[in-house]
Amino acid sequence: MGSGVGEFARTARRIDPSLDFYLVNLSMMQLRESPEFEFYYGSFLDVPQPDASVDAVTFVFSIGHELHTSAIDEAARLLPAGGILFIYDMVRTHGTNESMASVDYTVHPRSHMESLADLHGFRLDFYLEPHDDGSYGRFLLGQHFDEVFDGTKAAIWRFIKR
């Protein structure tokens, strides 16, 4: 969901060639970078797949572009019981999202994300805050990185649908 150029899917498929991916993105330019995958050009809030039709839903630095409640609701619709919701994004440790308006993104505290997932029928299976020194973000945003991402850090969640 919010697949970017498909690098997550490409990397995962290199590890396990049996994996199939259905990329969802609002950027046709990015989807064209992944011709090896089936895709949907549109919002991850309204994916044209049947209920309980996928084994896993992944958000990799994309869920903050939409309302988290709506994004997790759509993931819950797509997943059967036992399905995996994987989110690799950011968690807010302090401050507000005001500075993130320039990148049209919202980041919530860990407790908010986990409560939201719980309300949508997921149980937390795994959580990790990997080390990130910010070098890639500074490469992309220069001096504005620290200002925009103040109060956030990388986080990985794996939830299982009940």
MOFEN-V892571 format. One record per residue. RES is the residue in three letters. SS is DSSP state (H for helix, E for strand, L for the rest). D_FIRST is the distance of its C-alpha to the first C-alpha in Angstrom with 2 decimals. Layout:
{{RES & SS & D_FIRST} {RES & SS & D_FIRST}}
This chain:
{{MET & L & 0.00} {GLY & L & 3.77} {SER & L & 5.26} {GLY & L & 8.64} {VAL & L & 11.44} {GLY & L & 10.14} {GLU & H & 12.45} {PHE & H & 10.83} {ALA & H & 10.83} {ARG & H & 14.25} {THR & H & 15.64} {ALA & H & 14.78} {ARG & H & 16.31} {ARG & H & 19.33} {ILE & H & 19.87} {ASP & L & 19.55} {PRO & L & 20.01} {SER & L & 19.64} {LEU & L & 15.86} {ASP & L & 13.96} {PHE & L & 10.38} {TYR & E & 8.69} {LEU & E & 6.51} {VAL & E & 4.95} {ASN & E & 6.59} {LEU & L & 9.66} {SER & L & 11.69} {MET & H & 13.65} {MET & H & 15.46} {GLN & H & 12.64} {LEU & H & 11.69} {ARG & L & 15.46} {GLU & L & 15.47} {SER & L & 13.91} {PRO & L & 16.41} {GLU & L & 16.53} {PHE & L & 13.26} {GLU & E & 12.73} {PHE & E & 10.20} {TYR & E & 9.67} {TYR & E & 10.67} {GLY & L & 9.90} {SER & L & 8.39} {PHE & L & 5.54} {LEU & L & 8.87} {ASP & L & 10.50} {VAL & L & 9.07} {PRO & L & 12.32} {GLN & L & 12.56} {PRO & L & 15.38} {ASP & L & 15.54} {ALA & L & 15.49} {SER & L & 14.50} {VAL & E & 12.16} {ASP & E & 13.37} {ALA & E & 10.48} {VAL & E & 7.00} {THR & E & 5.93} {PHE & E & 5.26} {VAL & E & 7.64} {PHE & L & 9.53} {SER & L & 7.13} {ILE & H & 7.84} {GLY & H & 11.29} {HIS & H & 10.81} {GLU & L & 10.95} {LEU & L & 13.21} {HIS & H & 12.27} {THR & H & 14.21} {SER & H & 12.42} {ALA & H & 8.87} {ILE & H & 10.61} {ASP & H & 12.65} {GLU & H & 10.07} {ALA & H & 8.93} {ALA & H & 12.73} {ARG & H & 13.39} {LEU & H & 11.42} {LEU & E & 13.03} {PRO & E & 16.78} {ALA & E & 19.12} {GLY & E & 18.74} {GLY & E & 15.00} {ILE & E & 13.17} {LEU & E & 10.72} {PHE & E & 10.29} {ILE & E & 9.89} {TYR & E & 11.36} {ASP & E & 12.27} {MET & E & 15.62} {VAL & E & 18.13} {ARG & E & 20.85} {THR & L & 24.29} {HIS & L & 26.37} {GLY & L & 26.63} {THR & L & 24.58} {ASN & L & 21.67} {GLU & H & 24.27} {SER & H & 24.10} {MET & H & 20.32} {ALA & H & 20.89} {SER & H & 21.54} {VAL & H & 17.97} {ASP & L & 16.55} {TYR & L & 15.00} {THR & L & 15.92} {VAL & L & 16.49} {HIS & L & 18.20} {PRO & L & 20.67} {ARG & H & 19.97} {SER & H & 22.02} {HIS & H & 20.03} {MET & H & 16.66} {GLU & H & 18.54} {SER & H & 20.48} {LEU & H & 17.54} {ALA & H & 15.98} {ASP & H & 19.55} {LEU & H & 20.05} {HIS & L & 17.15} {GLY & L & 18.78} {PHE & E & 17.42} {ARG & E & 19.79} {LEU & E & 19.32} {ASP & E & 19.89} {PHE & E & 19.57} {TYR & E & 19.45} {LEU & E & 20.26} {GLU & L & 20.87} {PRO & L & 21.14} {HIS & L & 23.61} {ASP & L & 22.47} {ASP & L & 25.37} {GLY & L & 23.43} {SER & H & 24.85} {TYR & H & 21.72} {GLY & H & 20.98} {ARG & H & 24.66} {PHE & H & 24.59} {LEU & H & 21.95} {LEU & H & 23.35} {GLY & L & 26.89} {GLN & L & 28.98} {HIS & H & 26.45} {PHE & H & 24.13} {ASP & H & 26.35} {GLU & H & 26.77} {VAL & H & 23.11} {PHE & L & 21.87} {ASP & L & 25.05} {GLY & L & 24.58} {THR & E & 21.25} {LYS & E & 20.58} {ALA & E & 17.89} {ALA & E & 16.83} {ILE & E & 15.17} {TRP & E & 14.87} {ARG & E & 14.79} {PHE & E & 15.39} {ILE & E & 16.85} {LYS & E & 16.92} {ARG & L & 20.59}}
